[in-house]
């Protein structure tokens, strides 16, 4: 990035600082949150830029002093070594960001091959994500789910929202979770003690705040079904038809919501999720046309198309995209996902650096 662009960022940062200091701005919480996110996004960049400018200035002074006093030579050498590190750090921070990184997400888990054992594993994955959200202070809300007889899930949809203005939002951390997750263990349903392999699929997409293109979906494109909310084994937990299932006929996308108190609230929430799904699908199609080499989520629950394996006998988790392996399966399933997510984020950053000539 050239010096004029950096100057523009510094100016934007200064304006944001002034704006956020005005109490009147915080009357509009949505606006304050967006401004706060941008401020938090720019803060580390400005900090690195100031450190770099200070190091360059100090190096110049140390070199001048070293000409008269050799005692300053070591300091000059140290500063000369630090400057390239700061330049690399600034280059990384200035890489084009994923525009959705600050977004909240909708995450779906679906059981696949493996019957009841797959449904139990889908339940384990749901708990893992709920625990991870809890660790980060995020709000997680189960929108809809079909429980299996043994307490697992045939499918479940959860909305995960951040509470603050962190520029690295929920999407930034969970965007690589989409795909097929495979489990190897002795199922609760297995009497012979044999290890089985089954799979569950995860789909994650940003919850679109501004899905303007999908704000007015024609009624003729929708089929809306209402039914009674159900619990484990299909038992009804509600005496009124408050749950809502919406099918978008042109795309075949189906969303449902049963956890709000009224049919009207469930329909509104389901429409919000549908708009996010449509926006994500449209964006994915545009990316596919722009680049065949893009990273994509696996949409089929096929064991051969796995992104991660959870091996119980060896207490091992393996992410096959980046070659990550660790023997702490129990803590990962309890929501300690940061190490594997960091490995994925690092690989993505290195890929983007190389693409921009910085690798």
C-alpha positions as CSV (number, residue, x, y, z in Angstrom):
1,X,0.0,0.0,0.0
2,X,1.4,3.4,-0.9
3,X,2.0,6.3,1.5
4,X,-1.2,8.2,0.4
5,X,-3.4,5.2,1.1
6,X,-1.8,4.8,4.5
7,X,-2.4,8.5,5.2
8,X,-6.1,7.9,4.3
9,X,-6.3,5.1,6.8
10,X,-4.7,7.3,9.5
11,X,-7.2,10.0,8.7
12,X,-10.1,7.6,8.8
13,X,-8.9,6.2,12.2
14,X,-8.7,9.8,13.6
15,X,-12.3,10.5,12.4
16,X,-13.6,7.3,13.9
17,X,-11.9,8.2,17.2
18,X,-13.7,11.5,17.3
19,X,-17.0,10.1,16.2
20,X,-17.0,7.3,18.8
21,X,-16.2,9.8,21.5
22,X,-19.5,11.5,20.8
23,X,-22.2,10.1,23.2
24,X,-24.9,10.9,20.7
25,X,-23.5,8.3,18.3
26,X,-24.2,5.5,20.8
27,X,-27.9,6.2,20.7
28,X,-27.9,4.2,17.4
29,X,-26.5,0.9,18.6
30,X,-26.2,-0.6,15.1
31,X,-24.3,2.3,13.8
32,X,-22.1,2.4,16.9
33,X,-21.4,-1.3,16.5
34,X,-20.3,-0.9,12.9
35,X,-18.1,2.1,13.7
36,X,-16.6,0.2,16.6
37,X,-15.8,-2.8,14.5
38,X,-14.1,-0.6,11.9
39,X,-12.1,1.2,14.7
40,X,-11.1,-2.1,16.2
41,X,-10.1,-3.4,12.7
42,X,-7.9,-0.4,12.1
43,X,-6.3,-0.2,15.6
44,X,-3.7,-2.9,15.1
45,X,-2.7,-1.5,11.7
46,X,-2.2,2.0,13.0
47,X,-0.3,0.6,16.0
48,X,2.1,-1.3,13.7
49,X,2.4,1.7,11.4
50,X,3.4,3.9,14.4
51,X,5.8,1.3,15.7
52,X,7.4,1.1,12.2
53,X,7.7,4.9,11.9
54,X,9.3,5.1,15.4
55,X,11.7,2.3,14.6
56,X,12.8,4.1,11.3
57,X,13.3,7.4,13.2
58,X,15.2,5.7,16.0
59,X,17.4,3.9,13.5
60,X,18.4,7.1,11.8
61,X,19.2,8.7,15.2
62,X,21.2,5.6,16.4
63,X,23.2,5.6,13.2
64,X,24.1,9.3,13.6
65,X,25.1,8.7,17.2
66,X,27.1,5.5,16.3
67,X,29.3,7.6,14.0
68,X,30.5,9.5,17.1
69,X,30.0,6.8,19.8
70,X,30.4,3.1,18.8
71,X,28.3,2.1,21.8
72,X,25.2,3.0,19.7
73,X,26.1,0.5,16.9
74,X,24.4,-2.5,18.7
75,X,21.2,-0.5,19.1
76,X,21.3,0.5,15.4
77,X,21.8,-3.1,14.4
78,X,18.9,-4.3,16.6
79,X,16.6,-1.6,15.1
80,X,17.7,-2.5,11.5
81,X,16.7,-6.1,12.2
82,X,13.3,-5.1,13.7
83,X,12.2,-2.9,10.8
84,X,11.7,-5.8,8.2
85,X,9.7,-7.7,10.8
86,X,7.4,-4.7,11.3
87,X,7.1,-4.2,7.5
88,X,6.1,-7.8,7.0
89,X,3.5,-7.5,9.9
90,X,2.1,-4.3,8.3
91,X,1.9,-6.1,4.9
92,X,-0.1,-8.9,6.5
93,X,-2.4,-6.5,8.3
94,X,-3.1,-4.6,5.0
95,X,-4.1,-7.7,3.1
96,X,-7.7,-7.4,1.7
97,X,-10.0,-8.7,4.4
98,X,-12.9,-11.1,3.9
99,X,-15.8,-8.6,4.0
100,X,-17.8,-11.0,6.2
101,X,-15.1,-11.5,8.9
102,X,-17.1,-9.3,11.4
103,X,-20.4,-11.0,10.6
104,X,-22.5,-13.3,12.8
105,X,-23.2,-16.8,11.4
106,X,-25.8,-19.4,10.9
107,X,-24.4,-22.9,11.3
108,X,-26.2,-26.2,10.4
109,X,-25.1,-29.7,11.4
110,X,-26.7,-32.7,9.6
111,X,-26.2,-36.4,10.4
112,X,-25.1,-38.6,7.5
113,X,-23.9,-42.1,7.0
114,X,-24.0,-44.1,10.2
115,X,-27.6,-43.8,11.3
116,X,-28.2,-43.3,15.0
117,X,-24.4,-43.1,15.7
118,X,-24.1,-40.2,13.1
119,X,-26.9,-38.4,14.8
120,X,-25.1,-38.7,18.2
121,X,-22.0,-37.4,16.6
122,X,-23.9,-34.4,15.1
123,X,-25.1,-33.7,18.7
124,X,-21.4,-33.8,19.8
125,X,-20.5,-31.3,17.1
126,X,-23.3,-29.0,18.1
127,X,-22.2,-29.1,21.8
128,X,-18.6,-28.4,20.6
129,X,-19.7,-25.3,18.8
130,X,-22.0,-24.1,21.6
131,X,-19.2,-24.5,24.1
132,X,-16.8,-22.6,21.8
133,X,-19.3,-19.8,21.5
134,X,-19.6,-19.7,25.3
135,X,-15.8,-19.5,25.7
136,X,-15.8,-16.5,23.4
137,X,-18.8,-14.7,25.1
138,X,-20.9,-15.2,22.0
139,X,-24.7,-15.7,22.0
140,X,-25.8,-19.0,20.5
141,X,-29.4,-19.7,19.7
142,X,-30.7,-23.1,18.4
143,X,-33.3,-22.1,15.8
144,X,-34.5,-25.6,14.8
145,X,-33.6,-29.2,15.3
146,X,-34.8,-32.7,14.8
147,X,-33.6,-34.9,17.7
148,X,-33.0,-38.6,17.3
149,X,-34.3,-41.3,19.7
150,X,-31.0,-41.6,21.6
151,X,-30.6,-37.8,22.1
152,X,-28.5,-36.9,19.0
153,X,-29.6,-34.7,16.1
154,X,-30.7,-35.7,12.6
155,X,-30.3,-32.0,11.8
156,X,-29.9,-28.8,13.8
157,X,-29.6,-25.1,12.9
158,X,-28.0,-22.6,15.3
159,X,-27.4,-18.8,15.0
160,X,-24.2,-17.6,16.6
161,X,-23.8,-13.8,17.3
162,X,-20.9,-11.9,18.8
163,X,-21.6,-9.4,21.6
164,X,-19.1,-6.7,20.8
165,X,-17.3,-4.8,18.1
166,X,-14.5,-7.3,17.6
167,X,-13.3,-7.0,13.9
168,X,-12.6,-10.7,14.0
169,X,-16.2,-11.8,14.4
170,X,-17.9,-15.2,14.4
171,X,-17.4,-15.7,10.7
172,X,-13.7,-15.0,10.9
173,X,-13.3,-17.9,13.3
174,X,-15.9,-20.4,12.0
175,X,-15.8,-19.9,8.2
176,X,-13.6,-22.9,7.6
177,X,-15.8,-25.3,9.5
178,X,-18.0,-26.2,6.5
179,X,-17.6,-29.7,5.2
180,X,-17.8,-33.3,6.3
181,X,-16.6,-34.2,9.8
182,X,-15.8,-37.9,10.3
183,X,-15.8,-39.8,13.6
184,X,-14.1,-43.1,14.4
185,X,-15.2,-44.7,17.7
186,X,-17.1,-47.5,19.3
187,X,-20.7,-46.4,19.0
188,X,-23.1,-46.5,22.0
189,X,-25.2,-48.8,19.8
190,X,-22.4,-51.3,19.2
191,X,-22.5,-54.4,21.5
192,X,-19.3,-56.1,20.1
193,X,-16.9,-53.2,20.9
194,X,-16.0,-52.6,17.2
195,X,-14.8,-49.2,16.0
196,X,-17.1,-47.7,13.4
197,X,-16.7,-44.7,11.1
198,X,-19.6,-42.3,10.5
199,X,-19.9,-38.7,9.4
200,X,-21.9,-35.5,9.9
201,X,-22.0,-32.5,7.6
202,X,-21.5,-28.9,8.7
203,X,-22.7,-25.9,6.7
204,X,-21.8,-22.4,7.9
205,X,-22.7,-19.1,6.3
206,X,-22.6,-15.4,7.3
207,X,-25.9,-14.0,8.6
208,X,-26.4,-11.2,6.1
209,X,-27.2,-7.9,7.7
210,X,-27.8,-6.2,4.3
211,X,-29.2,-8.9,2.0
212,X,-31.0,-6.1,0.1
213,X,-31.2,-8.2,-3.1
214,X,-33.3,-10.7,-1.2
215,X,-35.4,-8.3,0.9
216,X,-38.5,-8.7,-1.3
217,X,-38.9,-12.4,-2.2
218,X,-42.1,-12.9,-4.2
219,X,-44.7,-14.9,-2.4
220,X,-45.1,-17.2,-5.4
221,X,-41.5,-18.3,-4.8
222,X,-42.3,-19.5,-1.3
223,X,-44.1,-22.4,0.2
224,X,-44.8,-21.9,3.9
225,X,-45.8,-24.9,6.1
226,X,-46.7,-24.6,9.8
227,X,-46.5,-27.5,12.2
228,X,-46.1,-28.2,15.9
229,X,-42.7,-27.9,17.5
230,X,-41.3,-31.3,18.3
231,X,-38.8,-32.7,20.7
232,X,-36.9,-36.0,21.0
233,X,-38.4,-38.8,19.0
234,X,-40.8,-36.5,17.3
235,X,-42.9,-35.9,20.4
236,X,-44.9,-32.6,20.3
237,X,-43.7,-30.0,22.8
238,X,-46.2,-27.4,21.7
239,X,-50.0,-27.6,21.4
240,X,-50.2,-25.0,18.7
241,X,-48.9,-24.9,15.1
242,X,-46.2,-22.3,15.8
243,X,-43.2,-23.9,14.0
244,X,-42.6,-22.7,10.5
245,X,-40.9,-24.3,7.5
246,X,-40.2,-22.2,4.4
247,X,-39.2,-23.7,1.0
248,X,-37.7,-21.4,-1.6
249,X,-39.1,-23.0,-4.7
250,X,-36.6,-21.7,-7.3
251,X,-33.5,-22.8,-5.3
252,X,-35.0,-25.7,-3.3
253,X,-33.5,-24.2,-0.1
254,X,-35.5,-25.2,3.0
255,X,-35.3,-23.4,6.3
256,X,-37.3,-23.9,9.5
257,X,-37.6,-22.3,12.9
258,X,-39.5,-23.6,15.9
259,X,-37.9,-22.0,18.9
260,X,-39.6,-18.6,18.9
261,X,-42.8,-18.2,20.9
262,X,-45.2,-17.4,18.1
263,X,-45.7,-18.5,14.5
264,X,-45.2,-14.9,13.4
265,X,-41.8,-14.7,15.2
266,X,-40.7,-18.1,13.8
267,X,-41.7,-17.0,10.2
268,X,-39.7,-13.8,10.6
269,X,-36.7,-15.6,11.9
270,X,-36.9,-18.3,9.2
271,X,-37.1,-15.5,6.5
272,X,-34.0,-13.9,7.9
273,X,-32.1,-17.2,7.7
274,X,-33.5,-17.8,4.1
275,X,-32.2,-14.4,3.0
276,X,-28.8,-15.2,4.4
277,X,-28.7,-18.6,2.7
278,X,-29.7,-17.0,-0.6
279,X,-27.1,-14.2,-0.3
280,X,-24.4,-16.8,0.6
281,X,-25.4,-19.0,-2.4
282,X,-25.3,-16.0,-4.8
283,X,-21.9,-15.0,-3.5
284,X,-20.6,-18.5,-3.8
285,X,-21.8,-18.7,-7.4
286,X,-20.1,-15.4,-8.2
287,X,-16.9,-16.6,-6.6
288,X,-17.1,-19.9,-8.5
289,X,-17.4,-18.1,-11.8
290,X,-14.5,-15.8,-10.9
291,X,-12.1,-18.5,-9.8
292,X,-12.3,-22.3,-10.1
293,X,-9.5,-22.6,-7.6
294,X,-11.5,-21.1,-4.7
295,X,-11.9,-22.9,-1.4
296,X,-15.3,-24.5,-1.2
297,X,-17.4,-26.2,1.4
298,X,-18.4,-29.8,1.0
299,X,-22.2,-30.0,0.7
300,X,-22.6,-33.8,0.6
301,X,-22.2,-35.9,3.7
302,X,-19.9,-38.4,2.0
303,X,-17.1,-39.9,4.2
304,X,-14.6,-39.6,1.3
305,X,-15.0,-35.8,1.2
306,X,-13.9,-35.2,4.8
307,X,-12.3,-32.0,6.2
308,X,-11.7,-33.3,9.7
309,X,-11.5,-36.6,11.6
310,X,-12.2,-37.2,15.3
311,X,-10.5,-40.4,16.3
312,X,-11.6,-41.5,19.8
313,X,-9.3,-44.6,20.3
314,X,-6.2,-42.4,19.7
315,X,-7.7,-39.2,21.3
316,X,-6.7,-37.5,18.0
317,X,-8.1,-34.7,15.9
318,X,-6.9,-34.3,12.3
319,X,-7.7,-31.5,9.9
320,X,-6.9,-32.9,6.5
321,X,-6.8,-29.5,4.7
322,X,-3.7,-28.2,6.5
323,X,-2.2,-31.4,8.0
324,X,-3.1,-30.4,11.5
325,X,-3.0,-33.2,14.2
326,X,-3.3,-33.1,17.9
327,X,-4.0,-35.6,20.7
328,X,-6.5,-33.6,22.7
329,X,-9.8,-34.7,21.3
330,X,-11.7,-34.5,24.6
331,X,-10.8,-30.8,25.1
332,X,-11.5,-29.9,21.5
333,X,-15.0,-31.5,21.8
334,X,-15.4,-29.4,25.0
335,X,-15.0,-26.3,22.8
336,X,-11.3,-25.7,22.9
337,X,-11.0,-25.2,19.1
338,X,-8.6,-22.3,18.9
339,X,-5.5,-24.3,18.0
340,X,-7.1,-26.0,14.9
341,X,-8.9,-22.8,13.9
342,X,-5.6,-20.8,14.2
343,X,-3.9,-23.4,11.9
344,X,-6.6,-22.9,9.3
345,X,-6.4,-19.1,9.6
346,X,-2.6,-19.1,9.3
347,X,-2.7,-21.3,6.1
348,X,-5.3,-19.0,4.6
349,X,-3.2,-15.9,5.4
350,X,-0.1,-17.4,3.9
351,X,-2.1,-18.3,0.8
352,X,-3.3,-14.8,0.4
353,X,0.1,-13.3,1.1
354,X,1.6,-15.5,-1.7
355,X,-1.2,-14.4,-4.0
356,X,-0.4,-10.8,-3.4
357,X,3.3,-11.3,-3.9
358,X,4.2,-11.1,-0.3
359,X,5.2,-14.7,0.1
